[in-house]
Amino acid sequence: MALCLAGVTAYTPLERIADALLVIEEGVFSYVGPRGAHPLPAGARALDLGGALVCPGFVDLQVNGLGADALLAADAAGVRRIARELAKRGTAAFLPTLTTASRDELIDAARAVSEAWALQREEDAAEARILGVHLEGPYLDPEMRGAHPQEHIRAPSKEEVEAIARAAGGFGVGGAPGLAVVTLSPGLDDAADFARWLAGKGVVPAMGHTRASAACVEAFLEAGGAFAVHAFNRYGQPETPAHRSASPMDYVQNDARLSTGLIADGVHVARQSLASFVRARGWERTVLTSDLVADGGLRPQDAAHETKDEMPVDAVMRGGVLSGSRLSLSGMLPRLRHWCGLDAARALATATRNPARVLGLESARGRLAPGLRADICVLEPGSLELIAAMIDGKWVSDAPPIAGG
């Protein structure tokens, strides 16, 4: 039986459709457009959402953990707990992100993600879909490592990445689920060659945790670098003897070859800096990313070292070092819109269309269109606060009730 959602303003995200109709059949949109331009299918169940805003489900490129589960230590069941909670928060698809650890830990974690991906496909549950693995580190500038442990920082290794990719199901988002993104520091020896090799495998080379020279960053981008993680966080000024050369953040903020992740929790980046960044970077290449982390940090054992009196409400901090955020994209989106003065369509694009485009998935994810999965967020029109979420045409369990839903 078809489900028809009406009484909504739909954002595709860039097109605004007032008094829209969304027809969902077998978990897929068969129609998205003006209500008066399409008849209701015979026998369809109609649901009026009372003037709510509907947009695509959110796509998150950087999730390190959530609640009690850190991805570095999670088994397949733990990965799926994260996926279920993300779905409740409006995230329809995500990249489980593995941070700096030993080779064996990274391989085990990648294998757990792949096992969770297979179970998702088998059971067709209302969970945030796993799009691939994001490997952030261990190939980082030691001086810019932040919460990444010094003892596991090392030089880039193609052989190691191949082993991690095998555990993840292959290279690129076409794998099972595959290694999709690798973040490394452009200032490392042979970083440009490494980026070129990754791009040739269908992996997005991303930059971060760096104080590289302009020459190194330029070489990295020419080799295929296409994404920059968490703007402002762990980007330093290159050492120069007598003048200020271009810094990595200059590229992060201005270079058209890069899309840039931005954490809008108010802790990682001050709201004034966040607003000026979006004005300079432009909403088209700004990608809202949560950098969600488990309550205990990047690793469960970190909880024993938590410094209670310095922990911000919306982020996790250890010894004065930020480990990640506590907010999902649905918690950040209203802040981004308010602080940056964006209209609804452009704000929504940063959490839907833009991250999907980084992965080359803009034709399949982050949009409302016939033939695509019925992944939606129902939002309060003024604030963009989340009301409910749907994955593959199924309301997510424990979502706020909607009359008739």
N, C-alpha and C positions, 0 to 999 in steps of 0.2 A: 504494500500500500504506500502510495506517495504521501509525503508530508509537505505541506505548503505553509511557509512562514510568511505572515503578512503583518501589517501594522508596524513596519520598521522603516528606518532610513538605512540603506545599505551603502557601505564604502567598499569598493572592490580591490584595493583601497583608494586609488586615485580618482575614480569616478564616483560621484555622489548620486545615488538614486533615491529620490524622495518617494514615499509611498511605494516601496519595493515589494516584490514577490520573489521568494526563493522556493523553488520546487526541488525536493530531494527524493530520489528514487534509488533504492538499494545502496544507500550511503554516498551517492554521487549527485551533484547538481545537474538537473536536466534543464533548468531555466533560472536565470538571474536577470531581473529587469523590472520595468514598471509594471505595477499590478494590473492596470487596465489593458495591457498589450498582450496578455496571455491567458487563455482559459484554464480553469482548474482541471486537472486530470480527473477522469471519472473515478468515483470512489475515494478520492483523496481526503486525507484528514487535514483540516485547516487549523492553524494556530495563530492567533493575533497576539503579537508581543507588546502591544500597548504603547507604541511610540519609541521603543528602544532603538539603539544603534546596533547594527550588525556589521562585523568586519571579518576578514580571514583570521584563522587561528594563528597565534604568534609562533615565530621561528627563532630559536635561541641557539647561537653558535658557541656558547661557552657556559657549560654547567659542570662544575667540579664535584658537586654533591648536594645533598639537601636533607635537613633534619638529622637523623642519626647516621645516615649513609654517606660515606666518602667514596667516590668512585675508585680511588686507588686501592681500596680494600674490599669493595663490594663484590658479591657473587651475582649471578644472574637475577636472583630474587631481589637483591638490593637495588640493582639497576632498575628493575621494574617498579619497585616502590617509589623510586625517584620519578619514573615516568608517569605513574598514576597521580602523584601529587602535582606534578607539573600540569597535567591535563586539567585538574581541578582549578588551577590558576590561569587557565587560558592558553598555555603553551601547547601547540599541536604537534610540534616537531622540534628536535634538538640534537646537538652534538654533545654526547658525553665527553668531557674533557679530562685527559690524563695529564697530570703535571709531573714535574721532575721526581724521579724515583729510580730504583735499580732496574736493570734490564729485565730481570725475572718478574718484578712487580708490574712493570708496564705490559709485558706479554700476558700475564695472568689477568690483568684488568681488561685488556683488549679482548681476550677470549671471553670473559664474563659479559662484556657488551654484546659480542656476537651471539652468544647463547641467548641473551635476553631478546635480541632482535628476532631470532628464529622463533622463540616462544610467542612473541607478539604476533607474528605472521600466522602462526598455527592457531592461536586462540582468538584473534581478532577482538581483543579487549579495547575498551575506551581509555587508551593510554597515549601519552605523547609519543609520537613515532621517532624511532632512532634513525637518524639520517646518515650517521657515520661517526668516526672517532676523531676528535681534535687532540693532537699531541702538542701540549705547550711545554717546551723544554724536552729533554734536559740540556739542549744545545743553546745555552744562554751565556751572556757576559756575566762572569761571577760577581762583578761589582754592582750589577743591576738585578740580581737574582730575586730580591724581595723575599717572599715567603718560601721560595724554592730552596731546598737544603743544599748547602755548599758541597757536601760529600758526594752528591750525585750529579753535580754539574760536569759535563764532559764535552768533548769535541764531537761534531756531527759524524754519524756513522751510517752509511747507506746499508750496510749489512744488518745493523740493528733495526733500522726502520723497516727493512724488508721482513724481518722476523715479526715485528709488531703488526705490520700490515697483514701478514699471513694469519696471525691470531685474530685479527679484526675481520677477516673474510676477504681481503683483497685491497686494491688501491682504488681510491675515488669513491664517490657516493653511489656508484653502481655496484659496489661490492656487497658483502653480506655481514655487516653493513658497509665495511670498508674504511680505510684510513682516508679521511676527507681533507683535513687541514693539519699542517705542521707549523708551529710557531718557533722561530729561532732568531738569534741576534745577527743582524747583517754584518757586524764588525768581526765576526769570527773568521778564521782562516777558511778559505774555500766556501764561504757562505753563498756566494753568487752561483757557483757551480752546483752546490747542493740544491738551491732553489730551482735552478734550471732542470735538474734531474727530477725533482718532485713534480714540477709542472708537467714534465713529459710523462709522468705516471698518472696524471689526472688528479693530483693532490694540489690544493691551494697553498702556496708558500705564504706564510704570514710573518710579520716582523713584530718584535716586542722586546722588552727588557734589554735596552740597548743605549749606548752612547756613541754609536758608530759615526765615523766621519761622513761628510756629504758624498765623497767618492764611493764609499762602501754601500751606502744606502742607494745611491744611483745605480750601482752595479747590480744590487739585489733586485731592484724594480725592473731593470732592463732584462733580468733573467726570468721574470715572471711573477715577482712579488706582487700580491694583489690585495692583501688585507693587513691591517694593523690592529693589534689587540689593545684594549683598554687605554684609550688616549689619556695622556698626562701621567699615567701611572707607570713608573719605572722607565721613563725616557730621560736620558741625561744629555748634557752638553759635551760634545767631543773636546778632548784636550788640545788646545791650540796655544802657541807661544805668545802671540801678540795681537790677536784680533778674534772677533766672534764670527766663526764660520756657520754655515747652515747646520742646524741640529736635526736629529731624527724627528723631533716634534714639528719642525717646519715642514717636513715632508708629510707627516701624519695629518697635519691641518690643511695643507694646500695642494698636494700633488694629486692630479686627476686620475692617476693610475691606481690609486689606493681607495678602497672603502675602509672605514674606520669604526671600530667598536667603541662604544661609549657607555659607561656605567652611570646611570642616572639615579643613584641612591642618595645623593647629597653628601656622602662621606668620601667616596673616591675622588670626586671632582666637585669643587664648590659651584653652587648654582650660577654665579656670575661667570665663571670660567666656562661652564657648560654652555651657557647661552651664547657667549662670544665665539666659542668653537663652532657651534652649529651655524651661526651666521657666516663665519669664514669658510667652513668646510662645505656647507650646503646640505640640505636634508637628503638630497638624492644619494649621497655616499656616506651618510651617517647611519650606522647600524646599532640599534639599541641591543646591548648584551647584558645579561644579568651577572655573570661571573659568580653565580650561586655557589655556595660552599656549605659543607656540613657544619653542624653546630660545633663540632670539635676541630674544625679547620680542614686543611687538605688531607690530613691523616687522622684517624680516630684517636690515636694516643695523644694528639695535641691538646685534647681537652684538659689533661692534667696540668698543662702549663698556661692555661688561660689566665689572663690578667683582668680580673673582673672590673676593676675601677677604671680601666681605660677602654673598655669595649663599647663602641658606638651601638646604638639601638639597631641600626639598619645594616651593619657590617660586622665582620668577625676580625678581631685584631689580636695578634700574639706578640708580646714584647715590643709593642710600638709599631709593628709591621702589619699592614692589611693583608689578610688571606683571601678575602672575597666578600661578597654581599649576602645579605639575608633576603633580599627582595627579588622576586621573579619579575618578568617583563610586565605583567599586569600591575604590579606595584610601582614600577618605574614610569610607565607610560603617562599617567596623569601629571607627574612631576615634570617630565620632559616637555609636555605640551604647555604647561603653565609657565615654567621658567624660561622657555625659549620663545613663547608667543607664537607657536606654530598652529596653523589651522588643523582640523581633525584629520583630513586626508593625508597631509604630510607627516604628521605625528605617527599615524597608523602605519604609514609606509616604512618607517624606520624599524618597526618590529615585525613586519610581514614581508612585503615585496623586496626590500633591500637586503636582508640576510639571505633570502632565497636566491637572489641574484648572485651573491658572492659564491654560492655553491653551484651556479649554473642551473638552478632548479626553478627559475622564474616562470617557466611554462607549466609547472606542476604544483608549486607551493606558493603560499603567501598571496593568493588571489581568490576572488570569488568569480567563477566563470563556469558555464556548462561543461560537463565532462570532467571536472576536478572533484576531488574528495570534498565531502561536506564537512569541513573543519571550520567552525565559526566561534567567535566570541560575541556574546551579547553584552553590550556596554550601556551605562547610563550616558545619555547624549551630551550632557553638559560637562561632566567631570572625566569621562572615559573610564570610570570605575567599572570593574568586572561584575556582571550580574550572573552570567551562566556561560557554559562552554559546551560545545559539541565536537565530537571526534567521529569521523566517518558516518555521520548521520545519527549518532547515538549521543543522547545527553550524558554528560559525565556524571558518574555517581556522586552523590552528596553535593551536587551543584545547587545553588539557591533555587527554590521551586518557582516554576512559572505556571500560571493557571492554564490548565488544559494540556500541559506538556507531558 
